[in-house]
Amino acid sequence: MAARTIFVGDVHGCAAELQDLLNAVGLTSSDRVVLVGDLVARGPDTRGVLRLVRELKASTVRGNHEERMIAAHAARKGGGSGPRLGSSHTELLQILDDEDWAQLEALPLHLDLPEHGIRVVHAGVVPGVAWEAQDPWMVTHIRSISADGAPTEKWGRSWAEGYRDAPHIVFGHNAQSLPQLHPNATGIDTACVYGGNLTALVLPANAAPPDVAERAAALVSVPARQRYKDYGRSLPGN
């Protein structure tokens, strides 16, 4: 089988589901795995996820949950207070080892895959703004564009609806019940840790994402084994 690139949505500590997904796509040694960030927290086995990612030599961008953990770890070492943490993040602060922290701290803000015409980021970009001028915080937090045209982390009209630039953006962060398929962007956070699915976009070597009408055929999803965390609201797309 020719090499493929397998883009994986937000895992959030769901190591068993990540393995289920890799089995479902029929992962081979020639395939490349790329994750959109938020490997950590909320789910049951963050360390298992990190270990599997290392074993696969997978590529990953930095998500907002990795950023939170890195900031908390730095604050603890420096004697500061750091960001406010939930229970799962606090637990991770105690159990992650040096190899885990080095892995998180090395994560880039984005990955470019010119052979696919794709840029991978965790949350998204502000449409119409050159990459060099993007706010790094927004790249890991943006969800929508407000009525007055401002980018925001709040739920609303997805930034991806108005994105008409190149390259194609593959992103996560904005958990939905279904993948977000737009002409120039694909969102693959389908809320695994909240009892949804873990989703992958699977592309043949050097292939660009198919047009919206055909893109669903390039997606593979597996169901969560259970709901590990309450989302706190109805999942968009239901």
N, CA and C of each residue as an Amber inpcrd file, in Angstrom:
protein
   714
   0.8410000  -1.1950000   0.0000000   0.0000000   0.0000000   0.0000000
   0.8800000   1.2500000   0.0000000   0.5280000   2.2240000  -0.8480000
   1.2880000   3.4620000  -0.8980000   1.1130000   4.2360000   0.4020000
   2.1090000   5.0500000   0.7230000   2.0590000   5.8280000   1.9540000
   0.8720000   6.7810000   1.9440000   0.2370000   6.9150000   3.0940000
  -0.8690000   7.8420000   3.2780000  -0.5300000   8.7910000   4.4210000
  -1.2710000   9.9020000   4.5000000  -1.2150000  10.7660000   5.6730000
  -2.5520000  10.6780000   6.3790000  -2.5010000  10.4090000   7.6800000
  -3.6990000  10.2120000   8.4880000  -3.7490000  11.3280000   9.5170000
  -4.6930000  12.2530000   9.3260000  -4.8680000  13.3990000  10.2150000
  -5.8970000  13.0140000  11.2810000  -5.5440000  13.1840000  12.5440000
  -6.3860000  12.7190000  13.6520000  -6.8590000  13.9040000  14.4820000
  -8.1450000  13.8840000  14.8370000  -8.7320000  14.9360000  15.6530000
  -8.3240000  14.8710000  17.1120000  -8.9190000  15.7320000  17.9340000
  -8.5620000  15.8830000  19.3460000  -8.7520000  14.5590000  20.0930000
  -7.6740000  14.0700000  20.7030000  -7.7070000  12.7670000  21.3770000
  -8.0480000  12.9060000  22.8660000  -7.5290000  13.9140000  23.5290000
  -7.8480000  14.1970000  24.9370000  -7.7210000  12.9610000  25.8340000
  -6.5970000  12.2770000  25.7360000  -6.3560000  11.1780000  26.6520000
  -7.0870000   9.8920000  26.3430000  -7.7670000   9.8160000  25.2160000
  -8.5260000   8.6160000  24.8470000  -7.6180000   7.6590000  24.0730000
  -6.7090000   7.0250000  24.7870000  -5.7080000   6.1740000  24.1480000
  -6.3360000   4.9570000  23.4750000  -7.3350000   4.3570000  24.1100000
  -7.9650000   3.1690000  23.5230000  -8.6460000   3.5190000  22.2090000
  -9.3200000   4.6600000  22.1720000  -9.9940000   5.0780000  20.9390000
  -8.9830000   5.4310000  19.8490000  -7.8410000   6.0020000  20.2350000
  -6.8090000   6.2800000  19.2440000  -6.3320000   4.9790000  18.6110000
  -6.1280000   3.9690000  19.4140000  -5.7310000   2.6750000  18.8540000
  -6.8470000   2.0820000  17.9980000  -8.1000000   2.2310000  18.4320000
  -9.2320000   1.7590000  17.6230000  -9.2350000   2.4400000  16.2540000
  -8.9730000   3.7430000  16.2430000  -8.9920000   4.4890000  14.9850000
  -7.8630000   4.0390000  14.0630000  -6.6860000   3.8580000  14.6240000
  -5.5520000   3.4120000  13.8080000  -5.8190000   2.0120000  13.2440000
  -6.4830000   1.1780000  14.0230000  -6.8690000  -0.1350000  13.5080000
  -7.8940000   0.0000000  12.3890000  -8.8460000   0.9280000  12.5610000
  -9.9070000   1.0960000  11.5650000  -9.3760000   1.5920000  10.2250000
  -8.3400000   2.4370000  10.2640000  -7.7820000   2.9310000   8.9990000
  -6.7740000   1.9520000   8.4090000  -6.4490000   0.9040000   9.1470000
  -5.4670000  -0.0680000   8.6570000  -4.0750000   0.5170000   8.5650000
  -3.6320000   1.1550000   9.6580000  -2.3330000   1.8250000   9.6750000
  -1.2140000   0.8670000   9.2670000  -0.3340000   1.3490000   8.3830000
   0.8420000   0.5900000   7.9910000   2.0970000   1.3610000   8.3790000
   3.2270000   0.7040000   8.3120000   4.4920000   1.3280000   8.6960000
   4.8850000   2.4600000   7.7560000   4.3030000   2.5100000   6.5660000
   4.6430000   3.5780000   5.6170000   3.7510000   4.8030000   5.7730000
   2.6770000   4.7100000   6.5660000   1.7690000   5.8340000   6.7540000
   2.3640000   6.8680000   7.7030000   1.9410000   8.1120000   7.5220000
   2.3160000   9.1850000   8.4310000   1.0840000   9.6050000   9.2140000
   1.2350000   9.7520000  10.5330000   0.1390000  10.1880000  11.3970000
   0.4120000  11.6120000  11.8550000  -0.6040000  12.4720000  11.7100000
  -0.5090000  13.8750000  12.1010000  -1.7160000  14.1980000  12.9720000
  -1.4770000  14.7390000  14.1620000  -2.5600000  15.0510000  15.0880000
  -2.7140000  16.5550000  15.2470000  -3.9740000  16.9790000  15.5050000
  -4.2760000  18.4100000  15.5310000  -4.1510000  19.0300000  16.9220000
  -3.5420000  18.3090000  17.8720000  -3.3510000  18.8670000  19.2070000
  -4.4360000  18.4420000  20.1800000  -4.3010000  18.9030000  21.4180000
  -5.1310000  18.4480000  22.5330000  -5.0580000  16.9270000  22.6590000
  -3.8310000  16.4440000  22.7910000  -3.6100000  15.0380000  23.1260000
  -3.9850000  14.7660000  24.5740000  -3.9260000  15.8020000  25.4100000
  -3.8910000  15.6140000  26.8610000  -5.2010000  16.0030000  27.5280000
  -5.3810000  15.4750000  28.7710000  -6.3890000  15.9260000  29.7360000
  -7.8040000  15.4870000  29.3700000  -8.6300000  15.4420000  30.3870000
 -10.0590000  15.1430000  30.3490000 -10.3680000  13.6710000  30.1320000
  -9.6040000  12.9750000  29.3000000  -9.8020000  11.5500000  29.1030000
  -8.9930000  10.7130000  30.0750000  -9.0630000   9.3740000  29.9400000
  -8.5310000   8.4920000  30.9800000  -7.0490000   8.1860000  30.9090000
  -6.3760000   8.4260000  29.7700000  -5.0160000   7.8770000  29.6420000
  -4.1270000   8.7820000  28.7820000  -3.8650000   9.9750000  29.2910000
  -2.9850000  10.8990000  28.5600000  -1.6100000  10.2970000  28.3430000
  -1.0460000   9.6680000  29.3470000   0.3060000   9.1210000  29.1990000
   0.3280000   8.0260000  28.1350000  -0.7300000   7.2420000  28.0520000
  -0.8130000   6.2410000  26.9960000  -0.8620000   6.8570000  25.6180000
  -1.5790000   7.9790000  25.4830000  -1.6130000   8.6910000  24.2040000
  -0.2280000   9.1970000  23.8400000   0.4290000   9.8540000  24.7810000
   1.7600000  10.3970000  24.5020000   2.7370000   9.2980000  24.1270000
   2.6590000   8.1880000  24.8210000   3.5490000   7.0630000  24.5160000
   3.2910000   6.5140000  23.1110000   2.0150000   6.3650000  22.7370000
   1.6840000   5.8500000  21.4080000   2.1350000   6.8220000  20.3200000
   1.9620000   8.1060000  20.5540000   2.4120000   9.1090000  19.5870000
   3.9260000   9.0270000  19.3880000   4.6550000   8.8290000  20.4710000
   6.1070000   8.6770000  20.3490000   6.4600000   7.4090000  19.5740000
   5.7820000   6.3150000  19.8820000   6.0730000   5.0550000  19.2050000
   5.8170000   5.1600000  17.6970000   4.7880000   5.8990000  17.3350000
   4.4360000   6.0620000  15.9180000   5.3230000   7.0880000  15.2070000
   6.0950000   7.8400000  16.0090000   6.8340000   8.9810000  15.4610000
   5.8730000   9.9150000  14.7270000   4.7110000  10.0890000  15.3230000
   3.6780000  10.9400000  14.7360000   4.0350000  12.4090000  14.9130000
   3.4660000  13.2450000  14.0550000   3.6300000  14.6920000  14.1430000
   2.3870000  15.2830000  14.8010000   2.5870000  16.3120000  15.6120000
   1.4850000  16.9120000  16.3630000   1.7160000  18.4040000  16.4940000
   0.6370000  19.1750000  16.4010000   0.7320000  20.5930000  16.7220000
   0.2890000  20.8110000  18.1650000   0.5630000  21.9810000  18.6670000
   0.2530000  22.3340000  20.0540000  -1.1950000  22.7960000  20.1610000
  -1.9290000  22.1950000  21.0890000  -3.2900000  22.6250000  21.3750000
  -3.3620000  23.5110000  22.6000000  -4.5470000  24.0590000  22.8550000
  -4.6930000  24.9370000  24.0140000  -4.5060000  24.1750000  25.3280000
  -4.8190000  22.8760000  25.3490000  -4.6100000  22.1240000  26.5870000
  -3.1320000  21.8240000  26.8250000  -2.3820000  21.6050000  25.7630000
  -0.9290000  21.5000000  25.9310000  -0.3480000  22.8250000  26.4210000
  -0.8310000  23.9300000  25.8590000  -0.3450000  25.2320000  26.3040000
  -0.6040000  25.4340000  27.7970000  -1.7870000  25.0380000  28.2460000
  -2.1310000  25.2120000  29.6590000  -1.2110000  24.3750000  30.5470000
  -0.9590000  23.1440000  30.1280000  -0.0930000  22.2850000  30.9250000
   1.3440000  22.7930000  30.9460000   1.8440000  23.2530000  29.8090000
   3.2100000  23.7770000  29.7440000   3.3560000  25.0000000  30.6510000
   2.3450000  25.8960000  30.6170000   2.3890000  27.0870000  31.4670000
   2.3500000  26.7070000  32.9460000   1.5370000  25.7270000  33.2920000
   1.4460000  25.2990000  34.6900000   2.7500000  24.6560000  35.1500000
   3.3440000  23.8660000  34.2750000   4.6140000  23.2110000  34.6160000
   5.7180000  24.2430000  34.8220000   5.7630000  25.2480000  33.9420000
   6.7730000  26.2980000  34.0690000   6.5710000  27.0890000  35.3540000
   5.3050000  27.3730000  35.6740000   5.0240000  28.1270000  36.8980000
   5.4210000  27.3370000  38.1390000   5.1670000  26.0380000  38.1190000
   5.5280000  25.2130000  39.2710000   7.0430000  25.2010000  39.4690000
   7.7840000  25.0880000  38.3770000   9.2460000  25.0850000  38.4890000
   9.7720000  26.4310000  38.9610000   9.0640000  27.5030000  38.5510000
   9.5330000  28.8320000  38.9110000   8.9430000  29.3820000  40.1860000
   8.0530000  28.6390000  40.8060000   7.4620000  29.0900000  42.0560000
   6.2790000  30.0090000  41.8920000   5.7650000  30.1540000  40.6460000
   4.6070000  31.0080000  40.4110000   3.3050000  30.2510000  40.5430000
   2.1890000  30.9610000  40.3230000   0.8720000  30.3530000  40.4940000
   0.4080000  29.6270000  39.2380000   0.7060000  30.1640000  38.0570000
   0.3150000  29.5060000  36.8230000  -1.1730000  29.6330000  36.5430000
  -1.6420000  29.0210000  35.4360000  -3.0560000  29.1050000  35.0750000
  -3.9130000  28.2570000  36.0090000  -5.1790000  28.5890000  36.0640000
  -6.1280000  27.7900000  36.8440000  -6.3340000  26.4520000  36.1430000
  -6.3050000  25.3650000  36.9150000  -6.3880000  24.0300000  36.3390000
  -7.6000000  23.2730000  36.8690000  -8.1820000  22.4380000  35.9840000
  -9.1980000  21.4970000  36.4110000  -8.5430000  20.2750000  37.0240000
  -9.3700000  19.3380000  37.4870000  -8.8490000  18.1790000  38.2050000
  -7.9640000  17.3020000  37.3370000  -8.3400000  17.1030000  36.0630000
  -7.5340000  16.2280000  35.2110000  -6.1830000  16.8630000  34.8860000
  -6.1620000  18.1780000  34.7250000  -4.9010000  18.8690000  34.4760000
  -4.0040000  18.8330000  35.7070000  -4.6060000  19.0140000  36.8750000
  -3.8410000  18.9780000  38.1170000  -3.2030000  17.6060000  38.3140000
  -3.9410000  16.5620000  38.0070000  -3.3890000  15.2140000  38.1190000
  -2.2090000  15.0290000  37.1710000  -2.3600000  15.5180000  35.9290000
  -1.2750000  15.3770000  34.9580000  -0.0240000  16.1100000  35.4110000
  -0.2090000  17.2310000  36.0720000   0.9360000  18.0060000  36.5510000
   1.7970000  17.1680000  37.4940000   1.1590000  16.2020000  38.1580000
   1.8850000  15.3620000  39.1010000   2.4810000  14.1120000  38.4550000
   1.8660000  13.5910000  37.3970000   2.2640000  12.2610000  36.8980000
   3.0830000  12.2890000  35.6140000   3.0610000  13.3930000  34.8540000
   3.8630000  13.4240000  33.6260000   5.3430000  13.4120000  33.9920000
   6.1430000  12.6710000  33.2250000   7.5760000  12.5970000  33.5110000
   8.3610000  13.4960000  32.5610000   9.6600000  13.4890000  32.6980000
  10.4970000  14.3920000  31.9110000  10.3300000  14.1590000  30.4090000
  10.1840000  12.8940000  30.0140000  10.0030000  12.5980000  28.5880000
   8.6870000  13.1640000  28.0780000   7.6370000  13.0690000  28.8870000
   6.3450000  13.6250000  28.5080000   6.4240000  15.1480000  28.3660000
   7.0500000  15.8070000  29.3490000   7.1400000  17.2700000  29.2930000
   7.9620000  17.7200000  28.0990000   9.0560000  17.0360000  27.8070000
   9.8680000  17.4010000  26.6470000   9.0630000  17.2600000  25.3650000
   8.2400000  16.2200000  25.3000000   7.3980000  16.0070000  24.1260000
   6.4120000  17.1590000  23.9430000   5.7640000  17.5700000  25.0260000
   4.7920000  18.6590000  24.9440000   5.4630000  19.9820000  24.5910000
   6.5790000  20.2570000  25.2240000   7.2390000  21.5460000  25.0220000
   7.8100000  21.6870000  23.6210000   8.0340000  20.5800000  22.9280000
   8.5860000  20.6350000  21.5720000   7.5200000  20.8220000  20.4930000
   6.2280000  20.8080000  20.8710000   5.1790000  20.8570000  19.8590000
   5.1420000  22.2200000  19.1670000   5.0720000  22.2360000  17.8380000
   5.0060000  23.5010000  17.0950000   3.5880000  24.0430000  17.0470000
   3.4690000  25.3020000  16.6760000   2.1540000  25.9400000  16.5380000
   1.4410000  25.4680000  15.2730000   2.1870000  25.0970000  14.2580000
   1.5680000  24.6390000  13.0150000   2.4940000  23.6640000  12.3080000
   1.9350000  22.9170000  11.4010000   2.6950000  22.0390000  10.5170000
   2.2180000  22.2750000   9.0910000   3.1430000  22.4590000   8.1890000
   2.8160000  22.5930000   6.7710000   3.1390000  21.3050000   6.0470000
   2.1930000  20.8340000   5.2550000   2.3820000  19.6540000   4.4260000
   2.1310000  20.0610000   2.9780000   3.1300000  20.6550000   2.3310000
   2.9210000  21.1860000   0.9750000   2.5320000  20.1180000  -0.0270000
   2.9160000  18.8590000   0.2240000   2.5350000  17.8030000  -0.7070000
   1.0230000  17.5790000  -0.7420000   0.3290000  18.0150000   0.3280000
  -1.1350000  17.9310000   0.3670000  -1.7940000  19.3080000   0.2270000
  -1.0030000  20.3740000   0.1810000  -1.5790000  21.7170000   0.1760000
  -2.2830000  22.0410000   1.4760000  -1.7360000  21.5410000   2.6060000
  -2.4080000  21.6300000   3.9030000  -1.5100000  22.2880000   4.9380000
  -2.1340000  23.0950000   5.7930000  -1.5200000  23.5660000   7.0330000
  -2.3560000  23.0230000   8.1850000  -1.7150000  22.4200000   9.1660000
  -2.3920000  21.8870000  10.3440000  -2.1880000  22.8530000  11.5040000
  -3.2890000  23.2620000  12.1140000  -3.2470000  24.0760000  13.3360000
  -4.2730000  23.4910000  14.2990000  -4.2050000  23.9110000  15.5510000
  -5.1390000  23.3230000  16.5060000  -6.5500000  23.8680000  16.3320000
  -6.6980000  25.1940000  16.3610000  -8.0410000  25.7810000  16.3840000
  -8.4200000  26.4490000  15.0670000  -7.5020000  27.1930000  14.4680000
  -7.8370000  27.8570000  13.2140000  -7.0070000  29.0930000  12.9780000
  -7.4690000  29.8800000  12.0320000  -6.8040000  31.1250000  11.6690000
  -7.8740000  32.1900000  11.4500000  -7.4420000  33.4380000  11.4660000
  -8.3540000  34.5350000  11.1530000  -8.3620000  34.7300000   9.6410000
  -9.5030000  34.5560000   8.9850000  -9.5450000  34.6970000   7.5250000
  -9.0550000  36.0590000   7.0670000  -8.3030000  36.0450000   5.9680000
  -7.8260000  37.2830000   5.3770000  -6.5760000  37.8580000   6.0050000
  -6.0470000  37.2070000   7.0460000  -4.8390000  37.6770000   7.7260000
  -3.6810000  36.7640000   7.3460000  -2.5740000  37.3560000   6.9060000
  -1.4050000  36.5620000   6.5350000  -0.9250000  35.7470000   7.7310000
  -0.3390000  34.5830000   7.4360000   0.1060000  33.7090000   8.5230000
   1.0470000  34.4290000   9.4710000   1.9570000  35.2140000   8.9450000
   2.9540000  35.8840000   9.7700000   2.3140000  36.8660000  10.7450000
   1.0850000  37.3110000  10.4460000   0.4020000  38.2760000  11.3010000
  -0.6510000  37.6370000  12.1950000  -0.8000000  36.3270000  12.1530000
  -1.7790000  35.6520000  13.0020000  -1.3730000  35.7410000  14.4680000
  -2.3440000  35.9250000  15.3290000  -2.1300000  35.9200000  16.7720000
  -1.9630000  34.4670000  17.2250000  -0.8160000  34.0860000  17.7880000
  -0.6190000  32.6960000  18.2060000  -1.7010000  32.1980000  19.1560000
  -2.1900000  33.0810000  20.0420000  -3.2510000  32.6580000  20.9570000
  -4.4980000  32.2570000  20.1830000  -4.8440000  33.0300000  19.1410000
  -6.0150000  32.7030000  18.3410000  -5.8290000  31.3860000  17.5860000
  -4.6190000  31.1030000  17.1510000  -4.3700000  29.8630000  16.4020000
  -4.7210000  28.6360000  17.2400000  -4.6180000  28.7490000  18.5610000
  -4.9500000  27.6220000  19.4370000  -6.3000000  27.7820000  20.1400000
  -7.0300000  28.8660000  19.8790000  -8.2770000  29.0970000  20.6100000
  -9.4700000  29.5250000  19.7540000  -9.2770000  30.0490000  18.5750000
 -10.3770000  30.6110000  17.8110000 -11.4570000  29.5640000  17.5110000
 -12.7030000  29.9890000  17.6020000 -13.8190000  29.1610000  17.1600000
 -14.6600000  29.8730000  16.0940000 -14.8610000  31.1610000  16.2810000
 -15.8440000  31.8210000  15.4270000 -15.4440000  33.2550000  15.1190000
 -16.2350000  33.8490000  14.2410000 -16.1340000  35.2730000  13.9330000
 -17.4260000  35.9260000  14.4100000 -17.3050000  36.9350000  15.2590000
 -18.4840000  37.5720000  15.8390000 -19.2140000  38.4240000  14.8050000
 -20.3850000  38.9150000  15.1770000 -21.2040000  39.7130000  14.2620000
 -20.4880000  40.9740000  13.8050000 -19.5800000  41.4820000  14.6300000
 -18.8420000  42.6880000  14.2340000 -17.5350000  42.3700000  13.5180000
 -17.3290000  41.0750000  13.1970000 -16.1650000  40.6810000  12.4040000
 -14.9250000  40.3420000  13.2010000 -15.0250000  40.2960000  14.5320000
 -13.8580000  40.0250000  15.3700000 -13.7160000  38.5190000  15.6200000
 -12.4880000  38.0200000  15.5970000 -12.2850000  36.6110000  15.9390000
 -12.4890000  36.3960000  17.4290000 -13.0340000  35.2260000  17.7950000
 -13.3220000  34.9550000  19.1940000 -13.2570000  33.4500000  19.4630000
 -13.0100000  33.1070000  20.7160000 -13.0290000  31.6970000  21.1150000
 -14.4420000  31.2250000  21.4190000 -15.4240000  32.1070000  21.3740000
 -16.7990000  31.7410000  21.6930000 -17.4210000  30.9430000  20.5550000
 -18.4810000  30.2160000  20.8830000 -19.2030000  29.4780000  19.8560000
 -20.0060000  30.4480000  19.0010000 -20.1450000  30.1030000  17.7360000
 -20.8680000  30.9520000  16.8040000 -20.5510000  30.5310000  15.3780000
 -20.6250000  31.4770000  14.4590000 -20.3370000  31.1940000  13.0510000
 -18.8610000  30.8600000  12.8990000 -18.5690000  29.6560000  12.4580000
 -17.1900000  29.1860000  12.3990000 -16.3270000  30.1000000  11.5360000
 -15.1100000  30.3450000  12.0090000 -14.1420000  31.0900000  11.2030000
 -13.9470000  30.4250000   9.8440000 -14.0690000  29.0900000   9.7920000
 -13.7790000  28.3400000   8.5730000 -14.7880000  28.6100000   7.4670000
 -15.9900000  29.0650000   7.8330000 -16.9970000  29.3740000   6.8180000
 -16.5260000  30.5080000   5.9110000 -15.7600000  31.4320000   6.4510000
 -15.3060000  32.5760000   5.6810000 -13.8780000  32.4900000   5.1950000
 -13.2520000  31.3470000   5.4180000 -11.8530000  31.1940000   5.0220000
 -11.7960000  30.7860000   3.5580000 -11.1920000  31.6170000   2.7370000
 -11.1150000  31.3640000   1.2930000  -9.6670000  31.3860000   0.7940000
  -8.7270000  31.3030000   1.7320000  -7.3290000  31.4360000   1.3810000
  -6.7010000  30.0550000   1.1730000  -5.4330000  30.0510000   0.8740000
  -4.6250000  28.8360000   0.8270000  -3.5120000  29.0060000   1.8710000
  -3.0270000  27.8820000   2.4270000  -3.3760000  26.4970000   2.1280000
  -4.6720000  26.0640000   2.8070000  -5.1150000  24.8480000   2.4900000
  -6.2380000  24.2270000   3.1760000  -5.8500000  24.0300000   4.6420000
  -6.7640000  24.3610000   5.5600000  -6.4990000  24.2240000   6.9860000
  -7.1930000  22.9700000   7.5200000  -6.4290000  22.1170000   8.1850000
  -6.9890000  21.0020000   8.9520000  -6.8520000  21.3670000  10.4200000
  -7.9800000  21.2860000  11.1610000  -7.9940000  21.8120000  12.5220000
  -8.8800000  20.9590000  13.4250000  -8.7980000  21.2480000  14.7270000
  -9.6240000  20.5890000  15.7270000 -10.2810000  21.6220000  16.6150000
 -10.2370000  21.3890000  17.9320000 -10.6130000  22.3370000  18.9740000
 -12.1130000  22.5660000  19.1230000 -12.8090000  22.8520000  18.0440000
 -14.2170000  23.2390000  18.0980000 -15.0700000  21.9800000  17.9880000
 -15.2630000  21.3000000  19.1360000 -15.9170000  19.9910000  19.1340000
 -17.3220000  20.0670000  18.5390000 -17.5810000  19.1700000  17.5960000
 -18.8810000  19.0770000  16.9270000 -19.2770000  17.6050000  16.8590000
 -20.5540000  17.3540000  16.6620000 -20.9830000  15.9710000  16.5180000
 -20.5720000  15.3780000  15.1740000 -20.3510000  16.2410000  14.1820000
 -19.9420000  15.8080000  12.8510000 -18.7160000  16.6070000  12.4060000
 -17.9070000  16.0740000  11.5050000 -16.7780000  16.8570000  10.9670000
 -17.2740000  18.1270000  10.2860000 -16.4250000  19.1350000  10.2930000
 -16.7420000  20.4150000   9.6510000 -16.0570000  20.4540000   8.2840000
 -16.8570000  20.4330000   7.2570000 -16.3370000  20.3530000   5.8910000
 -16.6150000  21.6600000   5.1640000 -15.5650000  22.4090000   4.9030000
 -15.6480000  23.6850000   4.2040000 -14.7380000  23.6410000   2.9880000
 -14.9420000  24.5210000   2.0110000 -14.1260000  24.4600000   0.7910000
 -12.6290000  24.4790000   1.0570000 -12.1830000  25.2880000   2.0320000
 -10.7490000  25.4420000   2.2640000 -10.3140000  25.0450000   3.6700000
 -11.1580000  24.3070000   4.3720000 -10.8290000  23.9040000   5.7380000
 -11.6220000  22.6580000   6.1280000 -11.0020000  21.8410000   6.9920000
 -11.6430000  20.6200000   7.4810000 -11.4360000  20.5300000   8.9820000
 -12.5290000  20.4960000   9.7430000 -12.4670000  20.3570000  11.1890000
 -12.7700000  18.9290000  11.6000000 -11.8800000  18.3280000  12.3870000
 -12.0250000  16.9080000  12.7040000 -12.0690000  16.6320000  14.2040000
 -12.4790000  17.6320000  15.0070000 -12.7500000  17.3510000  16.4160000
 -14.2150000  16.9420000  16.5270000 -14.4580000  15.6370000  16.6540000
 -15.8220000  15.1380000  16.7670000 -16.1070000  14.6170000  18.1730000
 -15.4860000  15.2560000  19.1580000 -15.9070000  15.1690000  20.5530000
 -15.7590000  13.7890000  21.1690000 -14.6730000  13.1080000  20.8950000
 -14.4820000  11.7680000  21.4430000 -14.5930000  11.7440000  22.9610000
 -13.8880000  12.6360000  23.6370000 -13.8660000  12.6030000  25.1040000
 -15.2420000  12.9110000  25.6980000 -16.1280000  13.5320000  24.9080000
 -17.4800000  13.8640000  25.3560000 -18.5010000  12.8050000  24.9340000
 -18.0120000  11.6390000  24.5170000 -18.9050000  10.5680000  24.1270000
 -19.2540000  10.5440000  22.6560000 -18.5420000  11.3260000  21.8380000
 -18.7830000  11.3530000  20.3970000 -17.9330000  10.3340000  19.6640000
 -17.1680000  10.8060000  18.7060000 -16.3040000   9.9500000  17.8990000
 -14.8950000  10.5250000  17.8350000 -13.9500000   9.6690000  17.4840000
 -12.6120000  10.1190000  17.1210000 -12.4970000   9.9430000  15.6150000
 -12.0970000  11.0040000  14.9370000 -12.1690000  11.0460000  13.4740000
 -10.8010000  11.3050000  12.8620000 -10.5820000  10.6700000  11.7100000
  -9.3710000  10.8870000  10.9180000  -9.7450000  11.2740000   9.4930000
  -8.9560000  12.1610000   8.9320000  -8.9790000  12.4600000   7.4940000
  -7.8140000  11.6920000   6.8890000  -8.0890000  10.8150000   5.9470000
  -7.0680000   9.9400000   5.3750000  -6.8540000  10.3130000   3.9100000
  -5.6350000  10.7330000   3.5980000  -5.3160000  11.1640000   2.2420000
  -4.2080000  10.3110000   1.6520000  -4.3580000   9.9160000   0.3820000
  -3.2660000   9.2220000  -0.3050000  -2.0530000  10.1320000  -0.4450000
  -0.9230000   9.5420000  -0.7510000   0.3130000  10.3090000  -0.9290000
   0.0970000  11.4400000  -1.9260000   0.4970000  12.6530000  -1.5190000
   0.5090000  13.8340000  -2.3890000  -0.8720000  14.2950000  -2.8380000
  -1.9330000  13.7980000  -2.2230000  -3.2840000  14.1830000  -2.6170000
  -3.7690000  15.3770000  -1.8090000  -4.4600000  16.2960000  -2.4730000
  -5.1220000  17.3930000  -1.7850000  -6.4570000  16.9040000  -1.2220000
  -7.0220000  17.5940000  -0.2380000  -8.3400000  17.2020000   0.2640000
  -9.3710000  17.2520000  -0.8610000 -10.2390000  16.2620000  -0.9480000
 -11.2800000  16.2920000  -1.9830000 -12.2200000  17.4770000  -1.7880000
 -12.9730000  17.7950000  -2.8220000 -14.0130000  18.8110000  -2.7000000
 -15.0010000  18.4030000  -1.6110000 -15.7360000  19.3780000  -1.1060000
 -16.6300000  19.1340000   0.0240000 -17.5660000  17.9580000  -0.2410000
 -18.1230000  17.8840000  -1.4250000 -19.1000000  16.8380000  -1.7270000
 -18.5050000  15.4370000  -1.6360000 -17.1950000  15.3160000  -1.8840000
 -16.5460000  13.9990000  -1.8650000 -15.7070000  13.7670000  -0.6140000
 -15.5670000  14.7700000   0.2490000 -14.5960000  14.6580000   1.3440000
 -15.0160000  13.6570000   2.4090000 -16.3080000  13.4690000   2.5980000
 -16.7520000  12.5290000   3.6270000 -16.2010000  11.1300000   3.3820000
 -15.9540000  10.7880000   2.1210000 -15.4270000   9.4590000   1.8080000
 -13.9920000   9.2970000   2.2790000 -13.3120000  10.4110000   2.5790000
 -11.9290000  10.3560000   3.0580000 -11.8460000  10.3550000   4.5780000
 -12.9890000  10.3130000   5.2600000 -13.0400000  10.3580000   6.7100000
 -13.3210000   8.9800000   7.2940000 -12.6750000   8.6990000   8.4070000
 -12.9130000   7.4630000   9.1550000 -13.1320000   7.8570000  10.6100000
 -14.1940000   7.3190000  11.2330000 -14.4870000   7.6250000  12.6310000
 -14.7240000   6.3490000  13.4170000 -14.3630000   6.3950000  14.6900000
 -14.6970000   5.3150000  15.6200000 -15.4020000   5.9330000  16.8220000
 -16.3370000   5.2160000  17.4340000 -17.0650000   5.7840000  18.5750000
 -16.2390000   5.7650000  19.8530000 -16.5190000   6.7330000  20.7000000
 -15.9340000   6.7140000  22.0450000 -16.4150000   5.4810000  22.7910000
 -15.5620000   4.9210000  23.6130000 -15.9690000   3.7600000  24.4110000
 -16.9060000   4.1500000  25.5350000 -16.8230000   5.4000000  25.9580000
 -17.7680000   5.9390000  26.9250000 -17.6520000   7.4560000  26.9130000
 -18.5540000   8.1120000  27.6160000 -18.4420000   9.5610000  27.7960000
 -17.5750000   9.7940000  29.0230000 -16.4170000  10.3960000  28.8090000
 -15.4770000  10.6170000  29.9070000 -15.6810000  11.9670000  30.5740000
 -16.2810000  12.8950000  29.8410000 -16.4160000  14.2660000  30.3350000
 -17.7050000  14.8520000  29.7720000 -18.4150000  15.6010000  30.6040000
 -19.6280000  16.2760000  30.1360000 -19.2360000  17.5440000  29.3960000
 -19.7770000  17.7180000  28.1940000 -19.4320000  18.8930000  27.3930000
 -20.0080000  20.1720000  27.9890000 -21.1010000  20.0580000  28.7270000
 -21.6910000  21.2270000  29.3550000 -22.7030000  21.9530000  28.4960000
 -22.9370000  21.4690000  27.2920000 -23.9250000  22.0490000  26.3740000
 -24.1630000  21.0120000  25.2920000 -25.1980000  21.2140000  24.4920000
 -25.4500000  20.3070000  23.3750000 -24.3480000  20.4620000  22.3440000
 -23.8870000  19.3260000  21.8260000 -22.8490000  19.3950000  20.8040000
 -23.4110000  19.9970000  19.5180000 -22.7600000  21.0110000  18.9520000
 -23.2000000  21.5440000  17.6740000 -23.2220000  20.4500000  16.6230000
 -24.1770000  20.5470000  15.7200000 -24.2830000  19.5710000  14.6450000
 -25.2920000  18.4800000  14.9310000 -25.8200000  18.4260000  16.1680000
 -26.8440000  17.4240000  16.4890000 -28.1630000  17.7770000  15.8230000
